[in-house]
Amino acid sequence: SWSYCASTVGCIAQLRAEGYAVYAVEQVEGAVMLDEFRAVPGVKYALVFGNEVDGVGQEAVDRCDGAVEIPQAGTKHSVNVSVSGGVVLWSFFCQIRPKR
């Protein structure tokens, strides 16, 4: 199931009220590099992605519990949102999936 929120800030507030740890995927001061981020077992995570040009708005970043940054090399520091979603979600999945 899914639900609609009129604003990112409102969505973040709702997710936090439901017990999620909310993280922005963004290049901001204090962000943890994705390869250094460690998901805590049992914690419910919600990730906020922005678009390639504008990213996640500062007001939304300020309301998140933290930020995760995808390490990048070169001069262009943006990744298409579908690509960044795949990269970040795979990393989270590898950390939280049941071990065989």
Helices and strands as residue ranges (DSSP letters): H 8-17, E 20-25, E 32-33, G 34-36, E 44-48, H 58-63, E 66-69, H 81-96
